[in-house]
Amino acid sequence: MSSSWTEDPGGTRSSPAFLSVDRGSLVRLAIVLALGAAALVGPVLGRTSASFTDSTDLGVTFSVPAPAPPAVPDPGPVPGP
């Protein structure tokens, strides 16, 4: 008689149920459904656009503060008489 290590020796092994799921499968399914819903609903909810014009006029104002007055040099100590 031939035997395989994958065979159940007692023959009591039941086949897995058709819809058997584990936690990892449910998490992956939820992520895929959420991404699919976001891909379908995203373009409807928020639109982005750019406004292009042919105008080349720009309003620019430069403001330069007045220069500080030059510092008066310190004459140093005054020699006494």
Secondary structure, DSSP 8 states (H G I E B T S, - for coil): ----TTS-TTS------TT---HHHHHHHHHHHHHHHHHHHHHHH------------------------------------
